[in-house]
Amino acid sequence: MEHLLKCMKIIGDDTIQRTQLTHRIELVKTFQVKKGMKVLEIGCGQGDTAVVLADAVGETGHIVAIDIASPEYGAPITLGEAAETISQSPLGQRIDFHFETDFLQMAFDEKFDVIVLSHCSWYFESIELLKNYLQKIKQVADRICFAEWDIDYTLESQRAHFCAANIALLYTAFAENDGNIQNLFHKTQIKELMHSEGFLITLEQTVDASYLQDGLWEVDYSNYLLNEFPEVPTKIQSLIHSYAYLMNEQAKPPLSLNSFVLCADL
């Protein structure tokens, strides 16, 4: 853990980064990434998972980490600032970062051992776009590892995160903006999509993420959005009100949703 923390750009206390890396380590263990592998990560964000992947593949492996977002995106640390710090770290030579990069437009000279999509599918505007990604993935890799928040929550305290995500999605839909949450995919949708594209699911697992700060962050943000909604139909107003009540009136503090992991081979 300590050697990974030294690779990250951190402002102030390292508690949040330590917690986030703990979950990424568990996800990468579940992906069964091995020494010497060449990995493409789609939707790398600030590079938390890329760093853990780089550690897992060792000196003989390599990570290509891409994101469609601008390097100026993100606060208080931008994607570009985070990537620059990682690139200058001991693990930096194992990672190539590419921002403002559309996977569907990329050309590849060789195949990857595995392609990773970790907590990025909610950014996809449609299931059709995700399908297009899977179709191209088949051209450049025979294995995919997919992780996302599991909206099939099991603890009452995770309800707030679920409701907050739905509020954010409704805001994106009716405000017609490019909010972080464009879709909430249930794992059955992802499984069906993988099957339809010829992938055989070899691993399905739930990874505890309840201890992460993300649930509380999402609740705080959705409470802010409640005052930002444009005019919406009465039925949608009622739905938003219901989600807001369920989000804010649970007895215990919010816990984050868990992550589900699906690994599949061609």
ABEGO torsion letter per residue (X at the ends): XAAAAAABBBBEBAAAAAAAAAAAAAAAAAAGBBBGBBBBBBGAEAGAAAAAAAAAAEAABBBBBBBABBAABEOABBAAAAAAAAAABAAAAABBBBBGBBAAABBBABBBABBBBBGAAAABABAAAAAAAAAAAAAABABBBBBBBBABBABAAAAAAAAAAAAAAAAAAAAGBABABABBBBAAAAAAAAAAAGBBBABBBBBBAAABAAAAAAAAAAAAAAAABBBBBAAAAAAAAAAAAAAAABABBBBBBBBBBBBBBX
